[in-house]
Amino acid sequence: MEPVLINLSKKVTEIKTISTQKSNWITRVDEEGIYVETESSREKHQNGEKESPWEYITFEFIMQGWKEFIKVRTATQSDFIKTKGRSSFLMAFFSQLPFVGVTTKDTKVAITLKEFTTDQLPEGNIELTLSFLDEIIKDNVDPRKINSIFKEEKIIRLKSRARQGLKLLGFLNEKHELNKALINEYQTKSDSKVILRNQITKLDYFNLVRRLLPLTENLQKQDKLKCFKGIGMLIVRSSLKDNLMKESVAEYRTRNILSWLQELDIVDEEWDLINQENEIEYVINSGASIAQEDGQKLLSANEVVTHIDKYIKSKGFYYEKEEIINLFLALKTKPFVILSGISGTGKTKIVQWFSESIGATESNGQFKLIPVRPDWNDGSDLLGYRDIKGDFVEGPLTKVIKEAMVNPTLPYIVLLDEMNLARVEYYFSDILSVMESRRWEDGELVTSILISDEIAETNISLPLNLYIIGTVNMDETTHPFSKKVLDRANTIEFNEIHLDFLDFLNELPEISPIKIGNRTLLGEYLHLKDVYVENPELIEKTTKELVRLNEILKPIGAQVGYRVRDEICFYIAYSQAANLFSFEQALDRCILQKILPRVAGSDTRVEEVLNNLYKFCTNRLFDEDGLLDMGDLRNVKFPKSARKVIEMRRRLYDGFTSFWLGS
């Protein structure tokens, strides 16, 4: 296995840790090991805290980590004992291999050996297999009756092996019945190898070998055979029993695979790929993560937002692209967002289309709509409870959480519809608390336990790939939000309706969903210092504005604290990094979504605060005579917040005001 890992280190230049997606760059490889640089090591080197920008990791150390991994087969960071200091890197490095997957173990991110069975590997060589196919075609031999047609035990055994090969290639089904369409295509094609090569690409284990071949390209044939045999003994189990493949079986079947690939002109006589350039690219791209193997795409923030915008418009719903950008940034900043607005503005639909556009649907389990009931008084309806027999009955959210834990590279989106029909603090408080418990632990981002193994069968935490969006209406049937909830969410209003948008009827092309990996939505920052290192000037500029706002909010005790400050800084930093909003546009959204929902009341102090907020947003005094004239706000510094302040100020004439339309 060591030659494979050495060659892997020479082909992959950047590796992102699984949980945090932090980059590790392999900048040099020598005979003894690799030179790895990170943003942190480079920064320490630049600041004079470190002599060189790299850490040296020996191949001996990597092999020690490999032995620790395969000993347990599914490993979290805690399973890397002798190699503890670099466990995050080793897990990410090993996950580049096409037979290593990403999963969870005891609620923590883990890597695991993918497993196959012997019936996925050919029992016979390809000449034997195709010879039997000719007998079936020309002599009308029934492959279902080889035991009665042939008498000699040796012949029966050979025909059985050939039949298994034909089943692999798709010429026979599980009942050994003929695939007449494929056989006809095979007979009429001038180059039958084209058909066979196409069938080979559908076979998981053959594809695994093809992906691994570039990692053995400088080895002799016997050494290649040794590598593939060892891997087979590690990941292939008997189809009849549960034991791993024995050495003699592994060698025989591995030789068959390589001879098949050679006969079909996929590899040459030295078992090197003939179309080397394309296959090397395939290995690097597909081995980088499970995401690539499952057809996910890693797009830039701009590309994702543009795609989502076009997808939603093609469904007949129109929202300004800025609203899509805002929802995207809000989710990236914090995986909990509240959508408010009058009934019928499409709050539920935008979440469904947003999710569907990135490959998260109800059918694949990545999207779940949970209607909130007025009688929810605690978290049991959402998370689950123990029944009278003592068995744990999973709630709808717990089912999604467990799915998300098993598939950490996929985003899972939960829509809590009309979430304030019940008091949010009653049924959602545990989730809010655990959401705030995110922390670094051994280089991995984790949360506190949401449901302990004393209640459920195992400890359940909030996974990093779970995003919760709540829709709310504010009327006499619903409950208001406490500051605890508002502090922990971006509150986005949807009150504008564009009924005259009819382009989707005849102009817009059909847009297909694009399956994206969780990395696209996953936030990169946890604490202010994380973002300050990369954007010191931006954070200082933002903080100065927030200090001014806190002075304005002080009379009613609505100042923002550290949590809100950090999340506003994250939002603006993500926006700036992707060039989505200008600084003023991003801060305008944050004031509207994180600060104005905190303002409510009926006395003169609230009036004074609103007047001063208007001055902050527009740089001019509030004019009561121009209260209804919002048309001249387009050129002010923070127009969206200014409009909302005017709206809230107008409500004050009725004796009470708040952010919410129905108040």
N, C-alpha and C positions, 0 to 999 in steps of 0.2 A: 504493500500500500504506500510505502514511502515514496517511490518514484512518481506515483500519481499525484501525491500532495506537493511534491517539489515542482512538478510541471504545472500544477494548478497555480502555484504562487508566481510562476513566470508569466502566466497568461492573464491573470486578473490583477488589475492595477488599483482598483478601489473597491473596498468592502465596507458596507454599512452595517453597524451593529443592528441586531434584529429588533430590539425593543425601542431604542432611541434613535435609530437611523443616523448615528454619528459616523462620519467618514473615517476610514483607516486607509491610508495610501501606502501601497507596497512600492517603494521607490527604487529598491535595488535588491538583487538576489545573488548570493555567492554560494560557494560549495557547502557552507556550514549552516546557512540560515538566511533570513530575510530582514530587510530594514523597513520598519513601519513608522509612518508619521501620522499624527492627528493634528487637529486644529489647536488643541491644548499644548502638545509638545512643540509645535512650531511657534506658538505665542511665547512659551517659556524660553525658548531659544532666542527669540527676538528681544525679550526683556532681560537677557543675560542670566536667567535663572537656571539654564540648562546648557551644557556644553555643545550638544548637537540636537538637531530637530527630530531625530529618529530614535526609536527603541529597536534593539537587535533581538530577534527571536530565533533561536536555533531550531533546526529541523528535529533535533533530539527532543526538544521541548514540545514541539508540535506533535510528534509521534507519541509522547507521553500522554498528551491530551487526547489523542485519538484512541489510545488504549483505554483511558478512563471512560470515554464515550461509549465505545462498543461493548464495554463490560456491562453497562446498564441498558444499552440500546436506545433508551429515551432519556435524555439528560437535560437537567436544568443547570444553572450556574453552580449550585451547591454540590453537584456530582463531580465537578472538576476540583479535586482536592490538592493534588500535587501541582496543578497548573492554575491555581485559583486566581492569581494576579492578572491573568490574561484570558479569563474564561469567556468574557463577552466577545473578544476578538476571535477566539477559537471556535465558538459556536457559530459565529457569522461566517468564518472561513470554511468550516466543514459544510455549512448549508449551501455553499456554492456547488457542491457535488450533486449530480442529478439523482442520486439514490438517498439523499438526506433531506428530510422534510422539516417543516416548522410546525409545532403543535403546542399544547400546554400540558403541564404535569403539576398537580397540586396547586392549581390556579396560576402557576408561573410559566413564562415562556420557556419552551424546551425545543431541542432538536431530536429527531428520531430517525431511525433507519427505516426506509420504505421496504416493504416485504413483497415478495413475489412467490409463485408456486411453480413446481417443476413442469406442470402442464403448459406453462407459458414459454418453455424452452423446447426446441425440437428434439425429438427422440432419435430421429434418423437424419442422414445427410440429404441434401436437396435432390441428388440424382435419384435416390431411392424413392423420394416423395413424388417427383415428377413422372417417374416411370410408372408408378401406380396410378397416377392421374391419366396417363395414356391408356392403361388397361381399362380404366373406368369408361373413358370416351370411346375407344375403338372396339373393345371386347364386351362392353355393357356389363362389366363386373359390378355387382351391387356391394358397395363398401359396408353396408349394414350386415352382410352375411359372410364375412371372411372366415369365420369359424366353421361354417358348413361347406364353403366352396373349397377351401384349402385344407389338406389333411395333415401335412407335416408340421410339427410344432415350431420348427425353426422358421418355416415360411410364414406361418400365422403371426409369429412374433415380428418378423420384418414388415409384413403388411400392416400390422397394428401401428408400428412406428411411422410408416408412411402415411397412414390414415390420420394419425395425430398431426403430422405436418400439414396435410391438406386442410385440416380443421383450423390450424393456425392461420393459414393463408386465406381462409374464407371460402374455400371451394366446398366445404362441408359444414353443416351446422352441428349443434350439440348432439343431435340424434343421428348424425352421419348421413343426413339427406343432402342431395345435390343442390348447389347454388347454380341453377341453370343459366341465369343471366351472366354470371361471372365466367362460367365455363365457355359460354358462347363468345364472350368478349376475348377470352384467352385464345380461342381457336381462330378467330378472324383477325386478330391484331398481327401486323407484319412482324413486329418485334415483341414477342411474348414477355421478354424480360421487363419491359415497361410496366406491364400489368403486375408482375411479381414484385417489382421494386415499390410500386404504389401500395400493394398489400402489406409489404414489410413495414412501411411507415406507420401503419395502424397498430403495430405490435409494441406494447410498452417496453418489454425487456430488450427487444432489438434496438429500439430507440435509445435506451439506456446505454447499450454498448456503443452505439454510434457517437453518443455524446462524450463517452469516455475515451474513445480512440485517440483524439488529439492529445490527451494527457499521457499517452503511452508511445507517442510517435518516435521517440529517440531510443526505444528499447528493441532488443532482439526479439524474434518471434517467441522463443521459449519464455522470455521474461514477460512478454505481453500475455501469453497464455497463463502464466503463473499469477499475474495481477487479476485477470478476469476470473480465474478459477477461485482465487481467494475472496473476491467480492461476491461471487455466486454462493460460496459456502457461508457468507455472512448474511445474505439477504434473501436467499431462496429456500423455501420450505417444501417438504414433500407434499404432493397433492393428496396422498393417501393418509399420511401421518402428519404429526405436528413438528417433527424434528427437522432441523436445518439440513440442507443438501450435503451428502457425504462427498469426500474428495474425489472418489472414482467417478461418481455420477456428475459432479461439477466439471471435471476435466472432459468427460465424454460430451456432455451437452454444450460446453463452451466451444469445443472444437467444431461441433455441428453449426453453431451460430456463425462462427468466423468463416467456415466453408460456404455457408449460404451467402454471406455478404460478398465473399470473393467470387463465387459463381455468378452473382447478379451484378458484378462490376461496381460494387460500392466500395470495396477495398481491393488493393493490389496483392501481389504474392507475398509481400512483407506485412500484410495486414495494416497498411496505412491507407487512410481515406483517399480516394481518387480525387474527389472534389474538395480538396483540403481547405481552401480559403473560406468557402461558405460554411462548412461544417465547424470550423474553429469559431467563427462568429456565433454559430448556433449554440455551441457549448457555453461560451462566455455569457451570452444573453439568457439562455434558459437556465443555467445553473445558478445564476445570481440570486434567484429567489423562487419560491413556489409561485409567486405572482405571475412570473413570465410563463411558467408551465401551464397555469390555469387560464391563460389567455388574457390576463390583466395587462393594462397599459399604464406606464408611468408617464404622465403628461405634466407640462408646466401648469402653474396656476392659471395663467392666461388662457391656455388651450382648454383647460377643464371648464372654466367659466364660459368661454365662447361656445363650447359644445353644449353645455347645459342650457344656455340661453336659446340657442337654435332649436334644441330638442323641445323645450317647453312651448316655444312659439309654434312649432309644427303641430302641437296638440290643440291649438286654438286658444291658448291662454297668452295674454300679453302682460309682461312686466318689464319695466325699464331694466336694461342690463345691469345698471348700478344696484338694483335690488338683488339680483342674483349674486353679484360680487359681494354684497353686504352679507348675505346669508352664508356664503362660502367662507368669508373671513371670520364671521361670528362662530361658526362651527370649529374652525381651525384654532381660534382663540380659546374656546371653552366648549366641551362637547354637550352643552345644555343651552338651548335657545328657546325663547318664548315668542310666538307669533300672535299678535293681537289684531283686532279689527272687527268691523261690523260683519254680521252674518252674510255669507254669499260672496265674499271677496276672493274666495279660492285659496284660503290658508291651507286647508287640507290637501287640495290638489297640487299646490306648488311643491309641497313636501313629497308627495307621491311621484310627481314627474321629476323632481330633483333627484330622488333616489333611483328611479328607474333609468334615468339618463346615464348614471354611472354604474349600472349593472346590479343594483340592489332592488330586488323585487320580492313580492310575497311568495311567489312560486319557488324561488331558490332560498327563501328563509332569511334573506338579508334585509328585508323591510317588514316591519310589523306595525299595524295600526291597532292601538289599544284604546277603546272608548272608556272614558272615565265615568264612573257611576256616582250619583249624589250621596250614596250611603257608605262610601269608603271612609272609614274612620281611622284606619292604620294601614301599615304596609303589607298586611297579609294578602289582600286582594291582588296586589301587584306582584309581590315576591313569592308568596306561598305560605303554607301553614302545615302543622301536624294535625292529622285527622284523629278521630276517636281511637283508631287502632294504633296510633303512634307512627304512621307512615307519613312521609313528607309529600305533600301535594304541591307541585310546582305552580307558581303563578305565571302569567303570560310573559312578564319581563324576565323572570329567571330562565325560562326556556330559551329566550333569545340570547341571554348572557352566556349560557352554556354552549350554544352554537358558536357564538363569537369567540369564546375561549378556545374552541377546537380549531378555528380558522383565523388566526391572528393577523393574517395578511389581507383579509377582506374587511371592508367597512360594513357595519351593521347599523341601520337607522331605525329608531323606534319613534313612532308618532303617538303621543298622548293626546287624544282628541278631546277638546273641551275640558282641559285638565283642571279648571277651577270650578267645575260643577260641585266638587267636594273641596274641602279645605286642603290646599296643597301641603301645608305644614304637617297635617295629620298623617297622610299616606306616603309622603315623599321625603320626609326629613332624614331618614336613614340613608337614602341614596345621596342626598345633598351633602351629608356629613362625610360619607365615604369618598365622594367625588373630590372633596377638599383635602383628603388625606394623601393625595398623590405625592410620592417622594422617591428619591433615588435610593436604591438598596443593592449593593454589590454591582453597581453599574447598570441596574435594571430599574425601569420605572414601574412602581407597584402602588397598590392602594391597600387600605385596611380591609379586613374581612367584612363582607356585606352580610353573608349568611354563613354561620359556623357549621362545622361538621357535626355538631351536637344536634342541629336541627335538620340539615340536609345530609346527604351521604358523604359530601366532601365540602371543604371550605370553598366559598364562592366569593370572588372579588369582582370589582368593575373592570372589565378589560379595556385596553387602550383603543380598541377599534369599535367601541359602542358610542353612538351619538343619539341623544334624546332631544326631540323637538316637541314642544307643547303648543297647542293652539288654544286661544282663550277668547271668550266673548265677555264683555263687561255690561251686564244688565242686572235686573232684579233677581234673576235665578242663579247668579254666580257669586263667588266669594272673592274679596279683594286679596291682593298679594301682600305678604309681610316684607319688610326690608331684608330679612334673611334670604328670601327667595330672589328678590330683585337684585341683591348684591351678587348672586351666583349665576346670573343669566344675562344675555343680551336680549332686550325686549324690542322686537321689530314690529312696526305697525304696517298693516296692509289695509288701507282704506280706499285706494284709488281703483276704479274699475274702467276698463277700456272696452266697452261693448262694440265700438266701431272698428276694432281690429279684426278684419276678415281676410287678411292675406293668406291665412292657412287654407282657405277654401280652394284657391287656384294658383297660388304663386310659390309657396314654400315647398321644397322637396321633402320627402319622408326622411327623417333622421333616425338612424339606428343607435341604440344604446352603446356606450363604450364601457367595458368592464375595467374599472381602475382599482389599483391596490390601495390599501389603507394609508400608505405613506403620503399620498396626495392630500388627504384631509388631516392627518395627524399633526398636532402642534409640536413645535420644536423646543418651546421654552416652558419652564416650570417656575423659575424665580426671576426677579428683575435683573439680578446679576448676569443671568444667562444671556439676556438680550442686550444688556449694557455693554458687554465685552465687544459685541459686533457693531453696536449703534450708539456710542456714548453721546454724540451731539443730538441725535434724535430723541433720546430719553431725557436729556436735560431740557430740551425745548418743550417736550410734552409735559414734563413735571412742572415747569414754570407756569404753563397755562392752567394746570390743575390746581396749583397753589392759589392762583387768582380766583378760580371758581370756588374753591373752599372758603375763601373770604366772603364771597357773595352768599354762599349757602349757610354760613355759620349762624345767622339769626334764627333759623328754624331747625338747627341741629341736623342738617341733611348733608354734611360734608362727606366726601368719599374717603374710604380708608385705604390701607395698603393693598388689599385684594383687588379693589376696583382700579386703583392706580396701575397695578401690574398688568391687569387684563387690557386696559386701554393702551398701555405701552406695547403689549404683544400685538394687539389688533393693528396698530399703526405700523409696527415693524414688519408684519407680514404683508401689509398693503404696499409699503415702500419697496420691500424686497422683490415683489412681483410686478411693481409699477402698475398697480390696479387703481388706486386713488392718490390724489395729491395729499399732502399733509393736512391741509385745511378740510378737504372733503372727508378724510378718515376721522379727524377729530370731531367734525360736525356730526357724523354718524354716532360716535361714541358719546357725545353730549346728549344726543337725542335718545340713545338706547340705554345708557348706563347712569345718567345723572338726572334728567328730567322726570323719569318715573318715580324718583324719590321725593319730588315736590308735591305737597298736597296741604290743603288747609283753607281757612276762611277769614283770617284776620289780616291786619295791616302789615304784619311781618312778611306774610306770603306775598302780598302785593309788592312790597319793597324788593323782595328777592326776585320776583318775576321781572320787575322793571330793570333791575341791575343785570339780570341774565340777558334781557333784550339788548341792553347797551353793550354787554360783552360780545354778543353775537353780531351786532350791526355797527357798533362804534357810533351810535347816535342815541339820543334820548327817546324814551317811549312817548309816542304821540297818541293820546286817547282819541283825538278827532280822526286820526287815520287808522283806527283800530281794525276796520274791515278791509283796508286796502293792503293786500299782500303782494300785489303785482310788482312792486318796486324792490323786492327782496333778492332779486336774482344776482345782483352785484355785491351783496354784503358778504362778510367773511364766512359766516355759518348760516346759510339760508334755511336749511331744513329745521335746525333747532330754533331759529327765529320764528318761523311759521308756527311751530308748536307752542312757543312761549306766548305768541299773540292769541292763539286758540285758548290756552289755559288762562290767560289774563282776561279774555272775554267771558269765560265761564264764571269768573269771580263775581261778576255782576249778579249772578243767580244765588250768591251766598256761599258757594263752596267750589273749589277747583281741584282738579288732579290731572294726571297724565291721561287717564282712561276716558274714552269717548262717551261711555254710557254712565259716567259718574254723575 
